[in-house]
Amino acid sequence: MARLILVVEDEPNLREALVDSLVADGFRVVAAADGREALARFRADGPDLILLDLMLPELSGIEVCRIIRAESGVPIVMLTAKDSELDKVVGLELGADDYVTKPFSLRELSARIRALFRRSDQAVAVELPQAVVDLGPIQADLGGRRLLRDGEVVPIKPKAFELLAFLIRHPGQVFTRDQLLEQVWGYDYGGETRTVDVHVHWLRGLIETDSGHPAFIHTVRGVGYVFRRPT
Ligand code: CA
């Protein structure tokens, strides 16, 4: 089935133009005119990608992005009239995957959307032996970048999930905190290796039955961490 895109834009003409253009590109499309409607549509329809205007009535795009990110790893492209570095940083920090500044061409937007889908397809094809990894009572949906318990989504911080996904993809390999910072955070974190410990602590609280005796994420004293599947 064609992919479903949620278009969140309060300006009616632009919203219609976006919907028409995406439908012409072969996507299925649902639309929302404000932040609250956006959350309702997101939860009801489970879109594969979200185009999210920054300046919205009811709830701002920033708020919507933050709330959706706490629940899902769905790709989000922020749309905004502002071209300040600050907004860009805020949007990307909140977990938006890409950023388009108005006025933009529909052709450019379409190219960005295809690139995002390509990237997520490749991630699934190359890195995932299986999309959903069973961790006992918890399932890690690596493709959907979400954690499930009995089919219900468990809230998890995006970086904590990325760390978990990285460890799952490298079972039995011991990583130092610096290596994990570089692999998951992707930049030199200035020696703040405590960040890794804090995220591991969160993860254990979510996936381990007994955090004091972890079954999955093990501490290797003096080195770092390793993910093992219980035998
Ligand atoms: Ca707007």
Boltz pocket constraint, residues with backbone or C-beta under 6 A from the ligand:
constraints:
  - pocket:
      binder: B
      contacts: [[A, 9], [A, 10], [A, 11], [A, 53], [A, 54], [A, 55], [A, 56]]
      max_distance: 6.0
